[in-house]
Amino acid sequence: MKQLIKSAAIVFCAVLSASALAQSTFMDRVLVIINEDVITQSEFDYRMNTIAREFTAENPAPPNLAQQLLEGMISDRLQVQEANRRGIEVSDQELNAAIGRFATQQNASVEQLQASLEAEGQPFAKFRESVRDTLTISRLTDYYARTRVVVPDYEIDVAIDQAGLSADNSEYLVARILITNPEVNAGLAQKIRDEIEQGMSFQQAVLTYSEAPDAQEGGLIGWRKPDNLPAQWAEALKELEAGQVSQVVSTGNALHILKMHERKGDRSEIIQAKVSHILIKADSNVAKSQASKKLFNLRQRILDGENFEDLARIYSDDTGSAANGGSLGWVSPGEMVQPFEEAFKQIALNQISQPINTQFGMHILKVEDRRKKNVTEQITRARAENMLRRQRADREFGQWVRELLEGAYVEHVAAPVI
């Protein structure tokens, strides 16, 4: 009984919506009711006119084209409804950008594209909404791939191997200091590393301390790929730039200190920043003005000698970072909202920023350090994972849409007029 009442309510709302639409479009016929929405004859005609150009005498339209088109429109409408239900939207700014890109691909301006479409009898407003729906469905597909498709690590490894991808195609020109008997000589190895840190040349340290037969050649072992090195070496060398020296590396039966003389090969790097901030939440212009005054005061107190971390623990509304003295740790590009990221990219180390306005409120921040981070392996794995996710999503997404269709209220009111 409840389901019957619910269905009746859906039909009633849809009929009201269809009635209002009909009055504004000269009695536009309702073809299908889909939950609280409808597909009309004019929408069907627009889609039919759009695809009709694809067919020729050599490539005629299938006899059941109208049925296929209507089923596709029902599927698309359900997907747009599902996207809206999950908060997936395409803003006007994003829509305008997409239409601009499409116009550029057609070697035309947006104005020329609009004139061309309308000359062919296609209202530009309907074209805009069809593009919006296409982008929305694409984002729903991405959402499905991200949230409902799981790719195990072993499948990523297999895909990388089968595609002949290399997580890192670097080669290293490496020198080493070898210290045997690690149980006895751990302190010695650290002493050697400290002396290098204090100014002893690596070559002098090799000649003085290394027990390897290549000590007279400066410990140089030549060019090596990471896969041809002990795993502990490869891990230690991965982040080193040319000229840098590793910490003491243990391989179980020996201790090593490594120097990266040169490196070559493709390498993807990002600049990370070690960032701390104090946030005062504010969601109105008045509140943000008050938050700015409070942050100006806190900034001055820090400049006068008070501790940033102590003030963050007391005043920051970001409870997660406040417990750590405002620290957000190492932050990579793209992880923060744009105004915040622009600020920490530009500020000098250990300086305190002016108040920054973001969607979360007002902030002051400082950058304690910056570093280069080798993300070649992460990028390769992410590329392989995204490929596998997309392949699996393409296979499974259709079934998910069919499940949406099974759970939806769909009523065919009238057959389309061709």
C-alpha positions in Angstrom: 0.0 0.0 0.0 2.8 2.4 0.9 4.6 1.7 -2.4 1.3 2.4 -4.2 0.9 5.7 -2.4 4.6 6.6 -3.2 4.1 5.7 -6.8 1.0 7.7 -7.0 2.8 10.7 -5.5 5.6 10.4 -7.9 3.2 10.3 -10.9 1.2 13.2 -9.5 4.4 15.4 -9.1 5.6 14.4 -12.5 2.3 15.2 -14.1 2.2 18.6 -12.4 5.8 19.2 -13.7 4.8 18.0 -17.1 1.7 20.1 -17.1 3.7 23.3 -16.3 6.2 22.4 -18.9 3.4 21.7 -21.5 1.9 25.1 -20.9 5.3 26.8 -21.5 6.0 24.8 -24.7 2.7 24.7 -26.4 1.4 21.4 -25.0 4.7 19.5 -25.3 3.9 15.8 -25.0 5.2 13.8 -22.1 6.7 10.5 -23.3 8.2 9.0 -20.2 8.0 9.7 -16.4 11.3 8.8 -14.6 11.0 9.2 -10.8 10.2 12.9 -10.4 11.3 13.9 -13.9 9.9 13.5 -17.4 11.2 13.1 -21.0 9.1 15.2 -23.5 8.6 15.0 -27.2 10.6 18.2 -27.8 13.6 16.7 -26.0 13.3 13.5 -28.0 13.1 15.5 -31.2 16.2 17.5 -30.3 18.2 14.3 -29.7 16.8 12.7 -32.9 17.8 15.7 -35.0 21.2 15.7 -33.5 22.0 12.0 -34.3 20.1 12.0 -37.6 23.2 13.6 -39.3 25.2 10.5 -38.6 23.2 8.3 -40.9 23.6 8.3 -44.8 22.4 6.1 -47.6 25.5 4.0 -47.1 25.0 3.9 -43.4 21.3 3.9 -42.8 19.6 4.3 -39.4 18.5 1.0 -37.7 14.8 0.3 -37.9 14.4 0.5 -34.1 16.3 3.8 -33.8 13.5 5.6 -31.9 13.3 2.8 -29.3 17.1 2.7 -28.8 17.2 6.5 -28.6 14.4 6.7 -25.9 16.1 3.9 -23.9 19.3 5.8 -24.0 17.6 9.0 -22.9 16.0 7.1 -19.9 19.4 5.7 -19.0 21.1 9.1 -19.2 18.3 10.8 -17.2 18.6 8.2 -14.4 22.4 8.7 -14.3 22.0 12.5 -14.0 19.5 12.0 -11.2 21.9 9.7 -9.4 24.7 12.2 -9.9 22.6 15.0 -8.5 21.6 12.8 -5.5 25.3 12.3 -4.8 26.1 16.0 -5.0 28.0 15.6 -8.4 27.4 18.8 -10.3 28.9 20.8 -13.2 29.2 24.5 -12.5 28.4 27.1 -15.2 32.0 28.1 -15.2 33.1 24.5 -15.9 30.3 24.2 -18.6 31.4 27.4 -20.3 35.0 26.2 -20.3 34.0 22.8 -21.9 32.0 24.5 -24.6 34.9 26.9 -25.3 37.2 23.9 -25.8 34.7 22.3 -28.1 34.3 25.5 -30.1 38.1 25.7 -30.4 38.3 22.1 -31.7 35.8 23.2 -34.4 38.0 26.2 -35.3 35.3 28.6 -34.2 34.4 31.0 -31.4 31.6 30.2 -29.0 29.5 32.9 -30.8 30.2 31.3 -34.1 29.3 27.8 -32.7 26.0 29.2 -31.3 25.1 30.8 -34.7 25.9 27.6 -36.5 23.8 25.4 -34.3 20.8 27.7 -34.3 21.1 28.0 -38.1 20.6 24.2 -38.1 17.6 24.4 -35.9 19.3 23.4 -32.6 18.6 25.8 -29.7 21.8 26.7 -28.0 20.2 26.4 -24.6 19.5 22.8 -25.3 23.0 22.2 -26.6 24.4 23.6 -23.3 22.2 21.3 -21.2 23.2 18.3 -23.3 26.9 19.1 -22.7 26.2 19.6 -19.0 24.5 16.2 -18.8 27.4 14.6 -20.7 30.0 16.1 -18.2 27.8 15.1 -15.3 27.6 11.4 -16.4 31.3 11.4 -17.0 31.9 12.5 -13.5 29.5 9.9 -12.2 31.5 7.3 -14.0 34.7 8.6 -12.4 32.9 8.5 -9.0 32.0 4.9 -9.6 35.6 4.0 -10.6 36.9 5.8 -7.4 34.5 4.5 -4.9 33.2 1.1 -6.0 36.2 -0.4 -7.9 39.1 -1.8 -5.9 42.3 -2.8 -7.7 44.6 -5.1 -5.7 48.3 -4.2 -5.6 49.3 -7.5 -7.3 47.1 -6.6 -10.3 48.9 -3.2 -10.5 52.3 -5.0 -10.4 51.2 -7.4 -13.2 50.0 -4.5 -15.3 53.3 -2.6 -14.9 55.2 -5.7 -15.9 53.0 -6.7 -18.8 53.1 -3.1 -20.2 56.8 -2.9 -19.9 56.6 0.1 -17.6 59.4 0.9 -15.3 58.6 2.5 -12.0 62.0 4.2 -12.3 64.3 4.0 -15.3 67.0 6.0 -13.6 70.7 5.0 -13.6 73.1 5.9 -10.8 76.8 6.5 -10.8 77.6 5.4 -7.3 80.6 5.2 -4.9 80.7 3.4 -1.6 82.5 3.1 1.7 82.3 -0.5 3.0 82.6 -1.4 6.7 82.5 -5.1 7.7 81.6 -6.6 11.0 78.6 -4.4 11.7 78.0 -5.7 15.2 81.4 -4.2 16.2 81.7 -1.3 13.8 78.3 0.4 13.9 79.8 3.3 15.9 82.7 3.6 13.5 80.4 3.8 10.5 78.4 6.6 12.1 81.6 8.4 13.0 82.7 8.3 9.4 79.3 9.7 8.2 79.6 12.5 10.8 83.1 13.4 9.5 81.8 13.6 6.0 79.0 15.9 7.2 81.6 18.1 8.9 83.7 18.5 5.8 85.9 15.5 5.1 85.8 14.6 1.4 84.1 11.4 0.4 87.2 10.3 -1.5 89.4 10.8 1.6 86.9 8.9 3.7 87.0 6.0 1.2 90.8 5.9 1.2 91.0 6.1 5.0 88.2 3.7 6.1 86.7 1.6 3.3 87.4 -2.1 3.4 86.3 -2.7 -0.2 88.8 -3.7 -2.9 87.7 -0.7 -5.0 88.9 1.8 -2.3 91.9 2.9 -4.4 89.5 3.9 -7.2 87.5 6.1 -4.8 84.9 3.4 -4.1 83.4 3.9 -7.5 81.3 0.9 -8.7 80.1 2.5 -12.0 76.6 3.0 -13.4 73.9 0.8 -12.0 70.1 0.6 -12.4 68.1 0.5 -9.2 66.9 -3.1 -10.0 70.6 -4.2 -10.1 71.4 -2.9 -6.6 70.7 -4.3 -3.2 67.2 -3.2 -2.1 68.6 -1.3 0.8 70.9 0.7 -1.5 68.2 1.4 -4.0 66.0 2.8 -1.2 68.7 5.0 0.2 69.8 6.3 -3.2 66.2 7.0 -4.5 66.0 10.4 -2.9 69.6 11.5 -3.4 70.6 14.3 -5.7 74.0 14.3 -7.5 76.8 15.0 -5.0 74.8 13.9 -2.0 75.8 11.2 0.5 73.5 8.7 2.2 73.2 7.9 5.8 74.7 4.6 7.0 73.0 1.7 5.2 72.9 -1.8 6.6 72.7 -4.9 4.4 72.9 -7.4 7.3 76.4 -8.5 6.9 78.0 -5.1 6.2 77.6 -1.4 6.6 77.8 1.1 3.7 77.9 4.8 3.1 76.9 5.7 -0.5 77.6 8.7 -2.7 75.5 9.7 -5.7 78.0 11.0 -8.2 75.5 11.3 -11.1 72.1 10.1 -12.0 70.3 10.0 -15.4 66.9 8.9 -16.8 63.4 10.2 -16.5 62.4 11.3 -13.0 59.3 13.0 -11.9 59.7 15.3 -8.9 57.5 17.6 -6.9 58.3 20.3 -4.4 56.8 19.5 -1.0 56.5 22.1 1.8 56.4 21.4 5.6 53.5 23.7 6.6 51.9 24.8 9.8 48.9 27.0 10.2 46.4 28.6 12.6 42.8 28.5 11.4 39.9 30.7 12.7 36.7 29.4 11.2 34.4 32.0 9.6 31.5 31.7 7.1 30.4 35.3 6.6 32.1 38.6 5.7 31.6 39.9 9.2 33.0 36.8 10.8 36.0 36.8 8.5 36.7 40.4 9.3 36.7 39.6 13.0 38.9 36.5 12.4 41.4 38.6 10.4 41.8 41.0 13.3 42.4 38.1 15.7 45.0 36.6 13.4 46.7 39.9 12.9 47.1 40.0 16.7 48.4 36.4 16.9 50.8 37.1 14.1 52.2 40.1 15.9 52.6 38.1 19.1 54.6 35.5 17.2 56.8 38.2 15.6 57.3 39.5 19.2 58.7 36.2 20.3 55.8 34.0 21.3 55.8 30.4 20.1 53.7 29.6 16.9 53.1 26.0 18.1 51.8 27.1 21.5 49.4 29.6 20.0 48.2 27.1 17.4 47.3 24.6 20.2 45.3 27.3 22.0 43.6 29.2 19.2 43.4 27.1 16.0 40.0 25.8 15.1 41.6 23.0 13.0 41.6 20.5 15.9 43.6 17.9 14.0 46.6 20.0 13.3 46.2 22.1 16.5 47.2 19.1 18.6 50.5 19.0 16.7 51.2 22.7 17.1 49.4 23.6 13.8 51.6 21.3 11.8 50.1 19.8 8.5 53.3 17.9 7.8 54.7 17.6 4.3 52.2 19.0 1.8 52.3 18.2 -1.9 51.0 20.3 -4.8 47.2 20.0 -5.2 46.5 18.9 -1.7 45.3 22.2 -0.4 42.7 24.7 -1.7 44.2 27.3 -4.1 44.5 30.4 -1.9 46.3 28.4 0.8 48.6 26.7 -1.7 49.5 29.9 -3.4 50.4 31.4 -0.1 52.7 28.6 1.1 54.4 28.4 -2.3 55.4 32.1 -2.1 56.3 32.7 1.5 59.9 32.5 2.7 60.9 29.8 5.2 59.9 30.5 8.8 58.1 33.7 7.9 54.5 34.3 9.1 52.0 35.0 6.4 49.3 37.7 6.4 45.8 36.3 7.0 44.6 34.1 4.1 40.9 33.8 3.1 39.7 30.3 2.1 36.4 28.5 2.1 37.2 27.1 5.6 37.9 30.5 7.2 40.9 32.7 7.8 44.5 31.3 8.3 48.0 32.4 9.0 50.8 29.9 8.1 54.5 29.4 8.0 56.7 27.1 6.0 59.4 25.3 8.0 61.1 23.5 5.1 60.9 22.5 1.4 62.2 19.4 -0.4 62.1 17.7 -3.7 60.2 14.4 -3.6 60.7 11.7 -6.3 57.3 10.6 -7.3 58.2 8.5 -10.3 57.1 5.3 -8.8 53.9 6.7 -7.4 53.0 8.2 -10.8 53.7 5.0 -12.6 51.6 3.0 -10.1 48.8 5.6 -10.2 48.7 5.5 -14.0 48.5 1.7 -14.0 45.8 1.7 -11.2 43.7 4.3 -13.0 43.9 2.3 -16.2 42.7 -0.9 -14.4 40.0 1.0 -12.6 38.7 2.5 -15.8 38.7 -0.9 -17.5 36.8 -2.5 -14.7 34.5 0.4 -14.3 33.7 0.2 -18.0 32.7 -3.4 -17.6 30.7 -3.0 -14.3 29.2 0.5 -14.7 26.5 -0.7 -17.2 25.3 -3.3 -14.6 25.1 -0.6 -12.0 23.0 1.6 -14.3 20.7 -1.4 -14.9 20.3 -1.8 -11.2 19.4 1.9 -11.0 16.8 1.3 -13.7 15.3 -1.7 -11.8 14.9 0.5 -8.7 13.4 3.5 -10.5 9.9 4.4 -11.2 9.6 4.5 -15.0 6.3 4.9 -16.9 6.0 5.1 -20.6 3.1 7.6 -21.2 3.2 7.9 -24.9 5.1 6.7 -27.9 7.3 9.3 -29.6 6.1 10.8 -32.8 8.7 10.4 -35.5 
